[in-house]
Structures are given as structure tokens and as C-alpha cells.
Amino acid sequence: MLVLGATSAIAQATVRLLAARGASLYLTGRNAANLEAVTKDAATRGSAKVESQVVDLNDFNSHEGLVEAAYTALGGLDGVVLAHGVLGDQAEAQRSWEATEAVLRTNFLSAVSLLTVLANRFEAQKAGTLVVISSVAGDRGRQSNYVYGASKGALNVFLQGLRNRLAKSNVAVVTVKPGFVDTPMTAHLPKNKLFASPEKVARGLLSAADARKNEVYVPGIWAIIMLIIRTIPETVFKRMKL
């Protein structure tokens, strides 16, 4: 398994579960010290083999080489977990195109670049599972985070098309849509009962990957919440403060 953005909270929880299964892992992250810690932890938890690479995934030119390195180190790939992303600052994005672009570049364009390389590989081998962490925020634009939501909404549509393309090649494309997750990225937000732990999201992610599901909300209650939100008429929705 290749885990992209392995130092994020959800990815770390996922790596722990994969290591306990004895999976061979190739981990990436931007922070060398944090990545080393995650790598050592995976080794102690039972990973058959664990390699890592410090990389900024916004460097699109590095993606071909990164995927090749993972294939070489592990002798092939059965699956990928794409977990990197940023929440961004909505207020700043409203003031600055540069701030908006940074969110779109990390959450959407970087993911598309990586998935293009990986999809071609998996299509050729006619096997594999691509697991991508998106967000419920991509289901409908809201004034409080529509830039982040737009990046995830675009990603969701891309994944739908990729899933359609790769189905005939026995490649699963799994879109994971967490709701609120208690991570460092959301540390500034007031917490409530809808916040899930990274461990709970990781368990849901792997369960969906094992079952080769198409899309999954984690926790499942978000499927109901977002169904309600999506069905609110736009004439009403645009006046709501969400």
C-alpha cells in the first residue's frame, strides 16, 4: 500500500491498522521528523516492510518518480490511500485568489495529478484499489467553507469519472467522505457530538476499501445529514447560515 500524506491524523490511524495486518507500506509526507516517527511506528506494529519518502505533493513533477519509487520498493502496489489535504481559511480565500488557489491546488489539482499516474498503472495491471479521502463538504456549497467544499466537490466528480473508466479493469475507486473529524486541522473549531475520531474514520475507510465500495460516508450518520442538506431547495438554502 502507498499512503500519500501519511502524517495526517486520519492517515496515521490508517497506517496503524494496515501495519497490524502485516501490510507492506510506502509512506509519504512533507515533514521529515513526523514521517520518520510514523514509519518507525508502523515497523513496530507489524508491517512486513515499510519505506518512506519526504515529498511535497504540490510538486507535480515529482509524482511519476514517486509512484515508480513505491512500485520498486514494494515490488508492486495493491492499493493507495490518498490522504493529503488542507482546510484553508475561508475568510482569507474570499479576500485573496492566491489563498483560494492554494486550497484548490492541494486538494484537487495535486490529487488529480497523482491519480492520473496511479490510474494508468492500475489500469495496466488490471487490479488495485484507489482510496481517496474527500469530505461531506463537497456535497453542497456553504458560505462557511465553499472554497474547501469546491475543491472536494470537484474531486468527487473526478473520482466518479475515474471509477466509471476503471471499472472494466477491475480497479476500485473508493471515495471516503468524512464529516467533522477531531484532528489538528480542525483544532480551532468548537467540538460537538458529530466529531469523529481519526481512528473511527480509519476503520470505516479500510472497511470500505476491503468491500471495494464506491462512496462511503464516515460515520454513516452523515449520509442522512447530507441527504437532507442536498434536498433543501436553493431558494431556501441560500438564506440559511451554514
N, C-alpha and C positions, 0 to 999 in steps of 0.2 A: 504494500500500500504506500502510495505517495500522499503525504499530508502537507498541503500548502497553507502556510500561516499557522504553523504548529504551536506557536507560543500564545495564541489567543486562548481565552478561558475554555471555550467550548472545544476547541481542538485539543487542548491538553487533556481534558476529560476523555475525549475520544481516543487519544493515543494511549492513555492508561488502560482502557478497555481492550484495545487492539493488542497491546503488549501482553496482557493477561491471557489472550488467546494464543500467544506464541507467534503472532504475525511478524513478518519481516517488514521493516519500515524505512522510508526515506523521508526525512523531515526538513522543512524549510522555515526560515524566519529571518527577520531583519536584525534582531538584537542577538549578538553572538553569545553573551552570557546567559540569557534566558533560554536560547536554543540548546546550549550545552547542558543546562540543567534538565530540560525536557528529555533530551537524548539519553542522558545517564539514567534518569528515572525509568525510561522505557526499557533500558537494558536490564535494570534490576528487577523489573516486573515480569520478565519472561520473554521479551521479544527475541525471536530466533536470530535476528540480525537488525541492527539499527545504524543507519548512516544519516548524516545531516549536511546541510549546505546553507550558509548565510547568504541571503539574496534579497534584494528589493524587487518585489514582484511588479512594481511600476516601471521597471526597466524591461520593456517588451522585448528588446533584443536578446535578453538572457533566456527567454522561455524555451527555445529549441534546445539549447545546450543543457538547461536544467532537466528537461524531460529525458534527454539522451543519457545524462548522468544517472538519473534514477533507474532507468532501464538497465544500464550497465552494472550499477552497484548491486541491484537485486536480481539480476538475471531475468528481467521482465516485470510487468505490472499486471495485477489483477484488478486493482481499483485505485481510485483517487478520492480524497476528501479535500474540497476547496473551501477553506475556512477564513481566508483573509478578508478584511474589510474595515471601513471606518464609518462612524456615525455622523461625523461632521457637525457643524454648528449652523443651524437653520438661519438664525439671525444674521450671521456673518455671510452666509451664502446669498441671502437676499440683497446684501449690500455690495457683494463682490462676485463677479463672474469667475475670478480666479479660485475662490473658495468653492464655488459650485463645480467647476471643472475638476478640482482635486477629488471631490467625492465621486463624481461620475467616472473619473479615470481609474480610481482604485476599485470601486465596487462593480463597475460594469465593463469598461474597456479592458482593464487588466484581466478580468475573468474571461472575457471573450477571446482574448489573445491566447491565454493558456488552454482554454477548452478547444480552440481550433486545432492547436498542435496535438492535444491529447485525443481528440475525436478522430483525427486522421490515423493515429497509431492504433486505437482500439478498433476502428472500423476495419483496418487491415488485418488485425489478428482475430476478428470476429468473436470477440469476448471482452468482458470487462464491465465495471460499474463506475460511473461518474457520479459522485455525491457532491452537491453544491449547497452551501448554506446561504439561503436567501433571507426573507423576512416577511412577516404579515404586512409590514408597511408598504410592500409593493402591490397589495391588492386594491388600494384606493388612495388617491392623493388627499392628504390632510394638511391644513395650514401649518400645523406644528412641526412637520418634518417632510414636506413634499419633495425636497431635493434628494434626501436619502431614499424616500419612497420611490421616486422616479428611477433612481439607479437600480433599485431592486425590482421594480416593475419591468423595466427593460430587460433585466437579467432573466426574469421569469419567462418572458416571451421568447427570448433567445433559447432558453432551455426547452421550451415546448417544441420549437422547430427542430432543435438538435435531437430531441427524443424521437420525433417523427422520422427524422433521417436515419437514425442509428438502430431503430427497432428491428429492421430486417437483417442487421448484422449481429444480433444477439448482444447488443450493448445496452445496458440500462442507464438511464439518466434520471437521477433522483433529486428532486427539488425539496429541500428541507426548509420549512417556514416556521421559525420560532416566533413566539410573541416576545414579551418582556423577559429578559434574562439578567440575572444578578451577576454582572461582570464588571471589571474595571471600566469598560466602555460606557456603562450606564450608572457609574458610581454617583454621578451628580443628580440623578433623578430620584424623586421620592418613591419609596418602595410600597407595594401593596400585595395582596394575595395572588395577583396574576403573575407576579415574577417567579420564574422557574430557576432552578439551579443549573449550572453548566452540566452537571452530572446527569440530570434528568433529560436534558436536551441530547446529550451524547448517547444515552441509552435509546432514545427514540430514533436518533439518526442511524445507529447501527441496525436497529430492528428494521427500519425502512430499507436500508441497504441490503440486508440479508433477504428480505422479501422482494427486492427489486421493484419497489413501489414507484409510482410516477411522481406524485406530490404528497407530502405529509405535513400536517400542522403539529407542532410540538410546543406545549402539551396539546392534546386533542381538542380541548375546550375552545381553542382558537378557531377551529373550523366552523363552529357555531357562531362565535362572535363575529368573524369576518363575513359569514353568510348574511348576517343581519345588517352589517355595515354596508355591504355591497348592494343590498336591495333597497336602501333608503333612496328615494327619488332625489335627483340632483337639485331640484328646486328647493327641497328641504335641507339637503345635506350642506349646500353652500352657505347656509345661515348658521350652521352648527359650529360650535367651538371645540374642535377635536385636535 
